[in-house]
Amino acid sequence: MVVLCGHRNKTLDIWRRWAPAEYGKVTKLSYIAEQTKAVLDLDPSRLALEYEDAVWTWGDMRAIVRSLNEKLDGLGLPEAAGVGCLLRNRPAHMGALWGVIVGERCVVTLNPVMADEKIAADIRKMRPPVVVGSADDWDRRAVAEAAREVGAAGLLLTGDKADPVAFVPGLEKIGSGPHLERQPGVAVLMLTSGTTGEPKRAPLGYRQLELNIKRAARADRNWREEDPPTLKDEVGLAFSPLVHISGMYFAVAAGVQGRPLRLLERFSVEGWRKAIRELKPKQAGGPPTALKMIYDADLPKEELSSLVALTCGTAGVSPDLVDAIYERYGLPVLSTYGATEFAGAICGWSLANYQKYWKQKRGSAGRMHPGVEARTVDPETGEPLPPDTPGLLELRSAVIGDGQNWVKTSDLARVDPEHFLWVLGRADNAIIRGGFKVHPDEVVKALEQHPGVREASVVGVADERLGHVPVAAFIAAEGAPIPSEADLAGFLRERLAPYQIPVKFKPVADLPRTPSMKVSMPAVRALFEGETVAS
């Protein structure tokens, strides 16, 4: 008997048939490496990347990969050894990522948008034997000093196609260490986004990435696993940071599938608009914040005429925004749900499912991917709950954990009998206010219904009397007056329990965000440091 949501479910047999029998089969550890290497060797003259109006061929990218591996081999760095990579959305950094993968070593992501001392602290904590970065990374004294302190060799991404990788002067050798131990089977040791707290390290296995990439490839009915690698013609648009799972997955998949990309260092409406106008893709999108910015820009409908759908990931998207985009542009928004630990998405909307189910499943994060089981459990007892019952989400799949045991998430959710998922909030950011539990996502949802609020974030701050109390930062709606605290509190009293209403409302020009454009809760909390809040 197969269990989903704690009960036998007839529709599970149908769901099981969606998943190919070989879903859990892995050819070998080196599939990702071998496919990427084969793609790089196919046609050196063909387009691989567009970046700031410059063209990088597959031959240019192969030169970076080869130069990096010559240096790593010369240093005696074995397979599965960690390579600290300061990853920016630039061609040289993409080449470095592919180079570490081709050499079957482990990418240790380092986030270059962090403050100098935070990067240095991360290097000291992880102790990679090699650190790779560009000139603007190595010009930061704290970064170079941290690498020298841990005995890391330093490699410079020069940006010169003829000589793409060089040693950093004074860091030509690996020191005595101790260094990060080898990471067998791990392709990327990735720093999570840290939206609810301190970022953590999540190992993304070669096996996980292989399964996820093959699952996505099966959406193309013409794809066959035994087919030789090819180079694609259609250029994809990539702007999610390589240090975030969406950017990392897209970059690794592009190398495996031979897909050329237009690479943006960061998202902007104008950059996105220009790419859509010139590339004419069938699908494009971004996180909810980007989609809201695109919607607010009121782009002419004809500029988006090549699109059949918009995609959305990294965070839950408001169904109101989904409906508004469809009403204006006739474009479905196909959202996904995933996490760094899953090495990509494990649930999402397909175009067929949107057309068939959106009206009755409005607000869902989508349908569980083939081969992924989901259930909810009681947060206190861990007992499985009936289908469609809110609880703590647990997952089981070959791409999550050991594939045999249920893996607990931090999300409150419900899963219906047809395997559609609703994410209701985070269990790990609940605010306990004098014994009452406040879920920030519920407050945010109500607050963003106010006509004067474009986007909001709610966090808990310490309170001497009640333990913690909710506070809210918000962006005012464009063209609308900034609502007062009394106005917002009165609006929420009609929609929430008294204990859920924030004790302070702070208008901001923009909410602090992670590189993936998610709102950073620790940074929002810091906005209220030193302020007196009345409980």
N, C-alpha and C positions, 0 to 999 in steps of 0.2 A: 504494500500500500504506500502510495506517495502522499506526503502531507504538504499542504500549502495553507498558511494562515491557521495551522493547528487542526484542520479538518480535511477529510477526504473530499476531493473536488473533481467532478466529472470533466469539467473543461480543461483540467490539467493534462488529460490524455491528448487533447488537441494541441495544447501548448507544447507538449513533449515532441509531437510530430513536426513542429516548426523547426526544432533544433536538429541539424544534421547529425547522423550517428557518429561522425568523426569529430564532433565539436570538442571533445576532450582529448583528442589525439594531437600530440606534438611531434613534429618530425625530428627535431634535434635542437639543442640549445642555440646553434649558430644560424638558424633560419633567418632571423632579422639581419644578422651581419652578412650572410652570404647573399641574400637578395639585394641589400644595399650596394654591396661591392659589385654585383653583376649589373645593376642599373648604372652605376658610375662608369662602367666599361662599355656600355652599349654604343653610344654615339657622342663623342666629346664635343661635337659642334652644336648640338641641340641646346635649346634654352632650358636652364634649370631654375634660375631666380631672376626676378626683376627687383631692383632696389634703388630708390632715388634716381630714377630715369637711366640707370646703368644696367647692363645685361651681364649675367654670369652664366656661363655654359656648364654642362655636366663635366666638361674637361677642366674648367676652372675649379669646380668643387672637388673633383678627383685629385687635383694638385694639392689642395689643402689637406685632404684626407691622407694622402701619401706622405706629405711632408710631416704632418703631425705624428703619424705612426713610425716614420723613420727616427724621429727624435725620441719617441717613447721606447721603441725597441733599443735604440742606442743607450738609453738610460738603464736598460735591463728591467723595465717594468713588465711584470708578468700579466697573463690574462687574469681577469677578475679584480685587478688592482684598481683602487679609486683614483680618478682624475678630477680634481676640483676645477669646475668650469664656470667662470663668470659669464653668464649667458645673456647676450643682448640680441635683439632682433636685427641681426646684420648677417650678410652672407658668410663672412669669415667664422662667425660663431656657429652658424648652421653647419659649416664644414667641420668645425671642431667636434660638434655633437656627433655627426655621422662618423668622424674619424675614430672616436672612442668606441662607438658601437661596432664598426668594422673590425677593430682590434679586439673585440669581445672583452673590453675592460668595463669599468663601471663609472658612469657620469655622476659626479657628486655636484649637484647644482649649488651655485653660489649666486645670490641675488645682487646685481650691481646697483640697483636703485636704493638699497639700504645705505644708511649712514656709514662712513668709513669705519668707525669703531665697531659697528655691528658686523660688518663683513669680516673684519679682523678677528672678532670674537668667534665667528663661525668657523674660520680657518683654524684657529687654535683648538676649537672643540673637535672638529672632524679630522684634523691632522692628515690631509691628503699628501701623498708623496710627490705629486705634481700639481701645479696650479696653472691654468690657462686663462689668459685675458687679453684685452686690447690695450693700446697705449694709454687711453684715458682711465683704465683700471689700474695699470701699473704705476701711473703718475700719482696715485693716492698713496702717500707715504705709509699709512697704517696697514694697507694691504700688503705692500712689499715687505714691511717689517714682520708682519705675522707669518708670511710665507718663509722668510729667512729663519724665524724663531722655531718653526716646526720642522725645519730641514727639508722644505719642499723645493724641488726644481721649478723654475719659472719659464713658461713658454709664452711668447708674444705673438699675437695674431696681428700681422703687419698691415693687412689690407692690400698688400702688393701681390698681384696674381703670379708674378714670376718668382717671388720668394715669400710665400705666404706665412711661414712659421719660423720664428727665430728664438734663440735663448735670451732670456732677460739677463743683462750683465750682472755678474755676481751670483746668479742662481742657475749655473750650468750643470750642477750635479745634485743628486738626491742625498740628503744628509742621513745621519745615523738613526733618526727617528726617536721614539717609536712612532709609527705611522698607522693610519687606519688599516685594519686587517682586510684581507682580500674578501670580496663579496661574491662568492660563486653563484651563478645563475641570476644575478641582479644586473639589469641594464642601467638603471638610473636610481640613485639614492636621492630622493627628491624632497625638498623642503615644502611642507604644506603651506597653504595660503595664510593661515593664522588669522582667519576672520573672527574667531571667537576667543582666541587666546594666543599663547606663545606657539609659533610654528614648530612642527615636529618633523621628523624624517620618516618617509615612507619608501620602502624598497619596491621598485617596479621591476618585476622579473622579465627576462627575455620570453619566458613562457606566457606570462600574462599579455604582453604586447603582441606576441604572435597570435594568440587566440582572438584578441580584440580586433586586430587588423584583418584577420581572415573572416571573422564574423561580419564586419562591415563590408568586406569585398563581396560576400555572398549576396548582397543586395543587388549586385549586377548579375543578372541571370546568365550572362555570357562568360562570367569568370569561372575558371577551372583552376584548382590548386596545382595541377600538374603542368599548366601552361608556362612557357618560359617568360621571364620578365620583359616588359616592354616600356617604352617611354610614351607618356600621355601627351595629348595636344592641348587640352583645355587647361588654362592657367587658373589655379586657385588663389584665393585671397587669404593671407595670413597676417594677423596683427596681434593675436593673443600672445603674451610674453612666453618665451621659451622656458622661463622658470616656473610657469604654471602648467598644470596637467593638460589643459586644452591646447596650449601652444606646443608643448612637448610631444603629445600624441600626434598632432597634425604634422609636426616636423619629422618624426620617426616614420610615420605612415607615408609621407611624401617620398622619402628615400627608398622605402621598400617598394612602392608602387610606381616610381618614376614619374611623379606628378610635379610639373613646374609650378612655382609659386610667385606671386607678387608679395614681397615682404615689406610690411610697414613697421617702423620701429615702435610706433604707438598709434592708438586709434584716434582719428579725428573724423568728423563728418565729411569734411572736404576731401580728405584722402580716400575715404570709403566711397564717396560719391564719384570721384574721378576713376577709381578702379572699376566700379560697376559700369560706368559709361564706356570705358575703354575695353574691358575684358568681356563684358556681356555674359556673365555666368548665369547658370540656371538656379543656383542656390548661393546665398550669402547671408550673413547675419552678424551676431555678436552677443555679448551678455545683455541682460535686460537694460542696464544703464545705457549702453550704446544704442539699442533699439529705441529707447525713449528719446535719446538725442536726435536720432534719425527722424523719428515721427515729429518731434517738435520743430525740426528744420523745415517741415512741409515741402519736401522735395517734389518736383513735378512727377506725376504718375508715369509719363512716358519715359523718364530716365530709368525707371525700374522695369521696363517692359520685357527685358530678357529673363527676369526671375520668375520662377514658378512657386517659390516658397522662400521664407526667411527662416534661418535656424537660430536657436538660442540655447545657451548653456551657461555654466558656472554658478547660476543661482536661479531661484524660482521666478517666473515671469508672471505679472498680473494678468488674469484672464481679461480684464477690461482693456489692457493695452493690446492683447492678442485680437480682441474684437475690433478695436479702433483701427488697427493696421489693416485688418481684412476689409473693413468698411471703406477705408480710403483707397487702398491699393489693390484689393482683391487677392492679397497674398496671405496664405496660411502661415502661422508661426509654429515651427516644429521644434519644440523644446526637448531637452534631454536632462537626465539626472545621472550624476556620477560623483566620483570623488577621486582624489589623488591616489588613495589606497587601492582603488579598483583599476587603475591604469586607463581610465577613460569612462565612458558612459555605460550604464548597465540597464537603462530604461529610456524610452523616448517616444515621440510621436513620429510616425511615418506619414507621408502624404495620404496614403490610402486610409489609414486609421483616422486621420483628421477629418477627411471627407465623410467617413462613415459614422464616427463617434463623437466629434467635438461637441455637438449640441447637448448630448446626454452625459458626456464625461468632462464638461467644461471645468477648467481649473486643475485637471489632472496633470501630473508631470509626464504622462505617457504610459505606454505598455512595457512591461518587463521584457527585456531582450530574450531571445531563445536561449535556453540553458541556464537562465537565472531564476531561482526560486526566491520568493519573498513571503514573509509572514510578519505579523505583529505579535508582540508579547506584552504582558503586564510589566510596566516599568519597575514595580516593587518586587514581584514574585518571580518574574521571568517565565510565567506560565503562558503557553500559546493561547491566542484569542481567536474567536470566530472570524470568518471573512467579513470585511467591511467594518471591522471594529477598530477604532483608534487605539494606538499603542506604540511601543518602541519598535522600530523597524529592524528586522533581522533578514540577512540574505545568505544564500548558499549557491555557489557556482564554481566552475573550474577556474574562473578568473579572479576569485576572491578567496583568500586564505588557502586551506588545503583542499578545497572542493568537496569535503566530506561533512564538515561541521558548520553549523549556523554561525554567522559572524554578526555580532551586535553593532549597530550604528548609533549615532547620536541623534538621529532624526525621529520625531514623532510623526506617525503616518497611518494611513489605512490602505489596504489593498483589496480591491473588489474581486468577485469571482472570475472576472474576465482578465485579471492580471494587470489592471490599470492601477497606478500608484498615485496617491495624493500625499504630498509632504505637508504636514500641518505645523511644523516648527522644529526648533532644536530643543532636545531634552537637556543639553549641557549648558544652556545660557538662561535657564529659568531664574527669575528673581524671587527670592523668598522675602516677602514684605510682612513682617509681624506675624509669620505663620501662614500667610496666604501666598500661593504660588502664582506669579505673573509670567506669562509667556510673551516675550517681547514681540514675536511675530504677529500675535493677535492684535496688539496695540498698534503696531505699524500699519497693519491692514486697515484698521479703523481710522487712523490718523490720515492716511493717504486718500481717504474718501472726502476729506475737507477740500473744497474748491481752491483754497489758497495754498495748499501743500502739494509740491511736485514729488518729493521723495523724503522719507524720514527714516530715522534709526533710533531704536530705544535700547538703553542699557541700564544696568543697575549700578548704583554707587552706594558706598557704605553710609550707614546712618546709625547714630549712637542708640537711638530708641528702638528702631524697628529692624535693625540688622542691615537691610538694604532697601532702597527705594528706586523706582524707575524714573529716568529722566529721558528727554527726547531732544534730538537735534534734527532740524528739518531744512529743506530747501524750499523757498517760496515758489509758487507757480508763476511762470513768466507772465508779466503784465498784470498780475494781481497784487493788491496791497498785502504787506506782511501781516498775517493774523496775529492778534495779541494772545498772551498766555490765557487771559480770561475767556477769549473767544474759543480757543482750542480746547480748554478744559470743559467748557460748557458743551461743545460739540461732542466730546467723548463721553460725557455723562449720559447722553441719550443712547449710547451704543455699548458701553462697557460698565463693569462693576466698579464701584468707587475705588477699591484697592488697586485696580489696574491703571488708573489715570496717573500719568507722570506728574511729579512734583515741580518740574521745571521744563520749560521749552526754550530751546536756543536756536534762533535762525542763523544759518550759515550760507556762504556763497556756494560751497560744495562740501559734501561729506568726505572725510578722509577715506582713502581707498587703498586696497592692495594692488599689486601690478596687474591682476586679472580684472580690475574694476569692481570687485566686490567691496562692500563697505567694511572697513576694519573696526570691529567693536572695541578693541583696546584703545585705538586712536580716538574713537568717539568718546569713550570714557575719559580720556585725557583732556578733552575739551572742558570738562566740568571740574577738573582738579583745582583745589584751592577755593572753590566757590561754596557759599553757604546755601544749602537746599533745605527748604522748610518741609518737614514730614507731617 
